[in-house]
Amino acid sequence: MSYQIQPGDTLSAIFEAQEVPASTLHELLQSDAEFLALETLQPGTTLDFRFDKQGRLQRLSLQIDPARTITYERTEDGPFEYAQHTLPTHWESKVFRGDIQGSFYTSGISAGLSKGQVLQIGQLLKNKLNFRRDLRAGDTFSALVGQEMTGDQPTGNTRVEAISLHRGSHDYNAFLYSDHHYYDERGNSVTPAFLRYPTKSHYRVTSPFNLKRLHPVTGRRAPHNGVDLGTPPGTPVLSTGDGIVKRIGNHPYAGKYVVIDHSGAFTTRYLHLSRILVKRGERVKRGERIALSGNTGRTTGPHLHFELQVNHQPVDPLTADIPTSARVPADTLAKFKAQVQEKLARMQAPSFLDQHFAKAPPESTSDDTASPGT
């Protein structure tokens, strides 16, 4: 039985309509605590319910986009097990061009960029110019935007791969590199490098990143997609990089939480908070206080769960190869500059040469996994 999410729907109302008891919904939310995929159901998303002969829910499938489906399968001993299934994907890119007429926001939208892409460009270049004060009518810009595809079908995921803004005699540029970070044409980071820890002091790790961990409460094998830090209640929690607050919430198992979307492929999550100090859609800076740690949700004691995702995949935030320096490494600088020249040439080419998305070199193919959330 399938159901397509409608505006205003809630999980509890959907499950009640399907005659699924509230206790089953809580079992699903417990399985989803490390992923929070059920927290953001979007209109148009499809839920697929599979029941056994006794009418008991055995499997719930959630299609995130055409390439990604999440399933919650009931195990032999009762609880549900999470898995993500991903089809092969690739990226195709297209150039968007425009000139400044009014604000950069309205000019970017007129050129065909999305609201999110315009906000991201503003985040990338905010340290180089003041968008409200410095821009003048007639200034021009070009943006190379990638669109993720599975086969010939777009998934809905996009990324800004390069931006070049021409003002007077100056060009302001940002280019996405293979480390998922943005640099100018000389290889200097356009945004501050990431902090490794989300607190001013380095607290001991009470539970490490482990995709095969045994859950300390249930005793079942369940992934731990972040690290737990033994922070006393009320410890200030800091954003580890510049970004925009993507989500805040209060989950019965994850507790109060904040999700921050950083320019590029990075997302950070902060769980079990006692107090949230930011709002959804707010811009935050590296090192800015976003919350106070606590003991909300289902825990064995006060701590901060800190998570880092790269391209929707959780990685160990304390050991992952992330941009913590301010420049492209010297041994890859020549390669980076060659890519810069290719992107600049693409963005500066006559517009009739770039009417359609062009396929980029393959980056990743995936198959069924039992780990990361989106």
C-alpha positions in Angstrom: 0.0 0.0 0.0 1.5 3.3 -1.1 0.7 6.9 0.1 2.0 10.1 -1.3 2.7 12.9 1.2 0.4 15.8 1.0 0.9 19.4 2.4 0.1 19.5 6.1 0.5 15.7 6.6 1.9 14.4 9.9 3.4 11.0 10.5 0.9 10.3 13.3 -2.1 11.1 11.1 -0.7 9.1 8.2 -0.1 6.0 10.4 -3.5 6.4 12.0 -5.1 6.4 8.6 -3.2 3.2 7.7 -4.4 1.7 11.0 -0.8 1.3 12.2 -0.6 1.6 16.0 1.3 4.4 17.7 3.6 1.8 19.3 4.9 0.8 15.8 5.5 4.4 14.9 7.7 4.8 18.0 9.6 1.7 17.0 10.3 3.3 13.6 11.3 6.6 15.2 13.8 4.7 17.4 15.3 3.0 14.3 15.4 6.5 12.7 17.1 8.3 15.6 20.6 8.2 13.9 19.2 9.3 10.6 16.2 11.6 11.1 14.9 10.7 7.7 11.3 10.6 8.9 11.6 14.1 10.4 11.3 15.9 7.1 8.7 14.3 4.9 8.2 16.4 1.8 5.0 16.7 -0.2 5.2 14.4 -3.2 7.4 11.9 -1.3 6.0 8.3 -1.4 5.6 6.0 1.6 5.1 2.3 0.9 3.6 0.1 3.6 4.0 -3.7 3.6 2.0 -5.7 6.1 2.0 -9.4 7.0 -1.1 -11.6 6.9 -2.0 -10.5 10.4 -1.9 -6.9 9.4 1.3 -6.1 11.2 3.6 -3.6 9.5 6.7 -5.5 8.3 8.4 -2.9 6.0 8.2 0.8 5.4 9.9 2.3 2.4 10.5 6.1 1.9 11.6 7.4 -1.5 13.8 10.4 -0.8 14.4 11.1 -4.5 14.6 9.0 -7.7 18.0 7.7 -6.7 17.5 7.0 -3.0 15.1 4.9 -1.1 15.1 4.3 2.6 13.6 1.1 4.2 12.7 0.1 7.7 12.5 -3.7 7.9 11.1 -5.5 10.9 13.7 -8.0 12.2 13.0 -11.4 13.7 13.3 -10.2 17.2 10.9 -7.3 16.6 12.6 -3.9 16.1 13.0 -2.3 12.7 16.3 -2.1 10.9 17.2 0.9 8.7 18.8 0.6 5.3 19.4 3.0 2.4 19.4 1.9 -1.2 21.1 4.2 -3.8 21.1 3.9 -7.5 24.2 5.0 -9.5 24.4 8.8 -10.0 26.4 11.3 -12.0 26.5 15.1 -12.3 25.6 17.3 -15.3 26.4 21.0 -15.3 25.0 24.2 -16.8 26.0 27.8 -16.9 23.6 30.5 -15.6 24.4 34.1 -16.5 22.9 37.5 -15.5 23.6 41.1 -14.7 22.7 43.1 -11.6 19.4 44.8 -11.7 18.4 45.7 -8.2 19.6 43.2 -5.6 21.7 40.1 -6.3 18.9 38.0 -4.9 16.4 39.1 -7.5 19.0 39.2 -10.2 20.0 35.6 -9.4 16.4 34.4 -9.4 15.8 36.1 -12.8 18.8 34.3 -14.2 17.3 31.0 -13.3 19.1 30.2 -10.0 17.2 28.7 -7.1 16.7 30.5 -3.8 19.1 28.1 -2.1 21.8 28.6 -4.8 21.6 32.4 -4.5 21.9 32.2 -0.7 24.9 29.8 -1.1 26.7 32.2 -3.5 26.1 35.0 -1.0 27.6 32.8 1.7 30.6 32.0 -0.5 31.5 35.5 -1.4 30.4 37.4 1.7 34.0 37.8 2.9 35.1 39.4 -0.4 32.3 42.0 -0.9 29.2 43.5 0.6 26.3 42.4 -1.6 24.1 45.3 -0.5 26.6 48.1 -0.7 29.2 47.1 -3.3 27.1 45.9 -6.3 26.1 48.3 -9.0 23.6 48.0 -11.9 25.4 46.4 -14.9 27.7 44.2 -12.8 27.6 40.7 -14.2 27.9 37.1 -12.9 28.1 33.6 -14.1 27.4 30.4 -12.1 28.2 26.8 -13.1 25.6 24.6 -11.4 25.7 20.9 -11.3 22.5 18.7 -11.3 22.7 15.2 -10.0 21.2 12.5 -12.3 20.3 8.9 -12.1 20.2 7.7 -15.7 18.4 10.5 -17.5 16.3 11.5 -14.5 17.3 14.4 -12.2 17.3 13.5 -8.5 16.5 17.1 -7.4 20.0 17.6 -5.8 22.1 20.4 -7.2 25.4 22.1 -6.3 27.1 25.3 -7.2 30.4 24.2 -8.9 31.8 27.7 -9.6 30.8 31.4 -9.4 32.4 34.4 -11.0 31.1 37.9 -10.2 32.4 40.8 -12.3 32.3 44.2 -10.6 34.1 47.1 -12.2 37.7 45.9 -12.9 37.5 43.1 -10.3 36.4 39.5 -10.5 35.3 37.6 -7.4 35.5 33.9 -7.8 34.8 30.6 -6.0 35.4 27.1 -7.2 34.3 23.8 -5.8 37.3 21.4 -5.5 37.6 17.6 -5.0 37.8 18.0 -1.2 34.2 19.5 -1.4 35.4 22.9 -0.3 35.5 26.2 -2.2 38.6 28.2 -3.1 39.4 31.3 -5.2 41.4 31.2 -8.4 44.7 31.3 -6.4 43.7 28.3 -4.2 42.8 30.3 -1.1 39.8 29.2 0.8 36.8 31.6 0.4 35.3 30.6 3.7 37.0 29.8 7.0 38.3 26.2 7.4 36.3 23.8 9.6 36.8 23.4 13.3 37.5 19.8 14.3 35.5 20.0 17.6 32.1 21.7 18.2 33.2 22.9 21.7 35.8 25.2 23.0 37.4 22.5 25.1 38.0 19.0 23.8 35.9 16.7 25.9 36.5 12.9 26.0 34.8 10.7 23.5 32.3 8.5 25.4 31.1 6.7 22.3 33.1 6.8 19.0 31.9 6.8 15.4 31.0 3.2 14.6 28.7 2.0 11.9 28.5 -1.5 13.5 28.0 -0.4 17.1 25.9 -2.2 19.7 23.4 0.3 21.0 24.0 1.0 24.7 20.3 1.0 25.6 18.7 -1.6 23.3 21.8 -3.9 23.0 21.1 -4.3 19.3 23.6 -3.7 16.5 22.9 -0.2 15.2 25.2 2.3 13.5 26.5 5.3 15.5 26.9 8.0 12.8 28.7 10.5 15.0 30.8 10.8 18.1 29.5 11.3 21.6 31.4 13.9 23.7 31.1 13.9 27.5 30.0 17.5 27.8 28.4 18.7 31.1 24.9 20.0 30.7 24.8 23.6 29.5 28.2 23.4 27.6 28.1 25.9 24.7 27.9 24.1 21.4 29.7 25.8 18.4 29.1 25.5 14.7 32.2 24.0 13.2 31.9 26.0 10.0 30.0 28.8 8.3 26.6 27.7 7.1 22.8 28.0 7.2 20.6 26.3 9.8 18.8 23.7 7.9 16.7 22.1 10.6 15.9 22.3 14.3 13.7 19.9 16.1 12.8 17.8 19.1 12.9 14.1 18.4 11.7 11.5 21.0 15.0 9.7 20.8 17.5 12.2 19.3 16.2 14.9 21.6 16.6 18.6 20.7 18.8 18.9 17.7 20.3 21.3 15.1 21.3 20.6 11.5 23.6 23.0 9.7 24.1 23.0 5.9 27.6 24.2 5.0 28.6 25.4 1.6 29.5 22.5 -0.6 28.9 18.9 0.5 29.1 19.3 4.3 26.3 18.9 6.8 26.7 18.9 10.6 24.3 17.6 13.2 24.2 18.3 17.0 21.9 16.1 19.1 20.6 15.8 22.7 20.7 19.5 23.3 19.2 21.3 26.3 18.6 24.6 24.5 18.7 25.7 20.9 20.0 29.3 20.3 19.4 29.6 16.5 16.5 29.5 14.2 15.8 27.7 10.9 17.2 29.6 7.9 19.7 31.6 10.1 23.2 32.2 8.8 25.9 31.1 11.3 29.6 31.5 11.4 32.4 29.1 12.4 32.7 29.1 16.2 29.4 30.7 16.8 27.2 29.4 19.7 24.3 27.5 18.3 23.0 25.6 21.4 23.8 24.3 24.8 24.5 20.6 25.4 22.1 18.5 27.4 20.5 15.2 28.0 17.3 15.3 25.9 15.9 12.3 24.0 16.9 8.7 24.9 20.4 8.7 26.4 22.3 7.0 29.1 23.6 10.3 30.5 24.4 13.9 29.5 26.5 14.2 26.3 26.7 15.9 22.9 26.2 13.8 19.8 28.2 15.5 17.0 27.9 14.3 13.4 29.5 15.2 10.1 28.1 14.2 6.7 29.9 14.5 3.4 27.6 14.2 0.3 24.9 12.7 2.6 27.3 10.1 4.0 28.3 10.1 7.7 32.0 10.1 8.4 34.0 10.2 11.6 34.2 14.0 12.3 37.4 13.6 14.4 39.4 11.8 11.7 37.8 12.6 8.3 39.8 14.3 5.6 38.0 17.6 5.7 39.3 21.1 4.8 40.9 22.4 8.0 43.5 24.5 6.2 43.1 27.8 4.4 44.7 26.8 1.0 44.7 24.0 -1.6 47.6 21.7 -0.7 50.8 22.6 -2.7 51.0 19.2 -4.3 47.6 19.5 -5.9 47.6 23.2 -6.7 48.5 22.8 -10.3 45.7 20.4 -10.9 43.3 22.8 -9.1 44.4 25.7 -11.3 43.9 23.7 -14.4 40.3 23.0 -13.4 39.8 26.6 -12.6 40.8 27.6 -16.2 38.4 25.0 -17.6 35.5 26.3 -15.5 36.3 29.9 -16.3 36.4 29.2 -20.0 33.0 27.4 -19.7 31.4 30.3 -17.9 32.9 32.9 -20.3 31.9 31.1 -23.5 29.1 32.5 -25.6 25.7 31.6 -24.1 24.5 29.7 -27.2 27.2 27.1 -26.5 25.7 26.2 -23.1 22.0 25.8 -23.6 21.8 22.4 -21.9 23.3 20.6 -18.9 26.6 19.0 -19.9 27.7 15.7 -18.4 30.6 15.9 -15.9 33.1 13.1 -15.4 31.6 10.2 -13.2 32.2 10.8 -9.5 30.4 8.1 -7.7 28.2 5.1 -8.1 26.6 3.4 -5.1 24.6 0.3 -4.3 22.6 -0.8 -1.4 24.0 0.2 1.9 22.9 -0.1 5.5 24.5 3.0 6.8 24.0 6.6 6.0 21.0 8.8 6.0 20.4 11.8 3.7 
